[in-house]
Amino acid sequence: MNGRFYITTPIYYPSDRLHIGHAYCTVAADAMARYKRLQGCDVMFLTGTDEHGMKIEDKAREAGITPKQFVDNIVEGPRGVKDLWKLMNISYDRFIRTTDEYHVKAIQSIFRRMYDNGDIYKGTYRGKYCKPCESFWTESQLVDGKCPDCGREVVDAEEEAYFFRLSKYADKVQDLLENTDFLQPRSRVNEMVNNFIKPGLEDLCVSRTSFTWGIPVDFDPGHVVYVWVDALSNYITALGFDNDQYDDYDKYWPADVHFVGKEIVRFHSIIWPAMLMSMGLPLPKKVYGHGWLNFGGEKMSKSRGNVVDPYILAEKFGVDALRFFMLRTFPFGSDGNFSNEALIQTINVDLANDLGNLVSRTAAMAEKYFGGALPAGGELADLDGELKALADEVTANYRTQMDDFQFSVALNEVWRLISRANKYIDETMPWALAKDEAKKPRLLSVLKNLCEVIRVSAILISPVMPDTAEAIFQRLGVPAEGRTWDAVGFDLERSGRWNTANGAPLFPRIDMDAAIKELEAAAEEAKKAALPPIEIEPQATEYVDFDTFCKSDFRAVKVKACEHVKKSEKLLRFTLDDGTGTDRQILSGIAKWYQPEQLVGKTLVAIVNLPPRKMMGLDSNGMLISAVHTEHGEEKLNLLIVSDDIPAGAKLC
Ligand code: MSP
């Protein structure tokens, strides 16, 4: 065993379906966990869901189910959080739900610990609250009067509440941030110190009484524990701290790293250390605040309607390609702009062209010239030494970068080697060597060196693309011992081990235009499918008095003529027989749903005593009655078409 490694992702709010932005952090943590396992570490990789709070209570009420039913569906149900992690090949060791009984009990005792040592006291909370973010803000923290994190409206809040003496820990936390490597990347330190600590760290409100979907404070049951105190503690309760469910606290705590998105760095680098200090517990070794995956320049969010569905992309391009794209393209500490075009470009260039071609060409030549089995022997040249030197350099750099969580730089290193190997093929020209029997030993070495580069590269990419690495090992016939971290060194003498096979390309090239169109259509479909099948406007709750209602004069009318109104996309012009002997003209904005010729001869219903109105310069005398509803977000309209047995002018009452 090569030490222990405890890594966590944030626990996700199961208030909506997760999107590719959420998957970003989890994929990164998964790659890190696999990298450490590869090196022989005893890894604990924790993820989970953060299930309490007002937002979830509100959403469950809207859906007409209990909060627990609501979260169960999003966490465990089809295409839920756990399904998504399965799809993305996330190898977590433990999954915590904050509604798990053991966590609930542990939170009550954690709250009591801080209360008993005098760090939690009762007071009155007055301030601003952002419901979607479950965050309290002081007036001075608001940006243009709105939540500084999400830009949405905040509400006034005042209630009896418990407070945590965060202010007491201000100096210690500042020291931790400024004088240690606790928070990374380093650029986030200034942001925390200047924006939150220097203006004066206020005590934190850590209980609420205005809603119930949370963990009750056991010694004052009207209060529920503030959701962030509940959520942050998951990192220790999931190891068995203050509970009997697990017994790994001593083994894994302190965590090696918490991966978190930049907007929740504040909670992890200020509040969480202060809570731990208050309880006298060791601090995590690192918090890494990664950037956001944006879409069209803005953070992905359901309310902005710009979320990218990982299911669609994984089905279309494969999970490994998606995992690779996220980690290779965007520097982990900065924001990145996700686009389908960039994804396809990366697949075509890095995966199909560079890696895929290298594997296909090498396997094809080994097959062609040696029947797939590369025997011992061969003839080395200076160029091979160069290739080996580069492989060793790349492996060393890769390691430094991975240890620093710089996935994109680490992968860039591997691609340096892959590109060099492709160039090595052009330089050594195996097809020319094959023509001359005397050069066969050289040809053998060239092909074995190529296999060796591919083998080393496959080990290095295996944390990010586990299935691809496996496919490559199989393609080259690499035995189990050649797939390990111990065997990562490039070995010029590795001989007689290769047993290659031809096969389908690892990453077929994608037709950009066609794929983009398909993705857009699939996204549109998915968006529609996610909306309620039928939505009907709620009934009026206010009475209308009978006499007023009776004043509305509804009549059967027969359509004599119907045509589009010139220059209007919406309006149809009806000439109607209303039984009076004089034609009635009504304009109706229903061109989206009907062709004029469909309606001629039909018997409809109109209200005839509305005051005349001019539309596009034409008079409209009344209004045709239709039924309206929404289907998968799309407005639907059906004219009331009644029996032709009803004579024109018949009164409806
Ligand atoms: N429940 C809290 C975390 C509690 S941890 C003790 C929470 N949940 S969340 O579901 O809203 O967000 C979880 C993580 O997803 C955050 O780290 C957030 O930054 C990340 N992301 C959400 N959208 C994202 C992108 N578009 N891009 C990258 N990460 C994003 O916060």
Residues whose N, C-alpha, C, O or C-beta is under 5 A from the ligand:
A	BS01	MSP	P10 I11 Y12 Y13 G21 H22 Y24 D50 A231 L232 V260 G261 K262 I264 G291 W292 L293 K299 M300
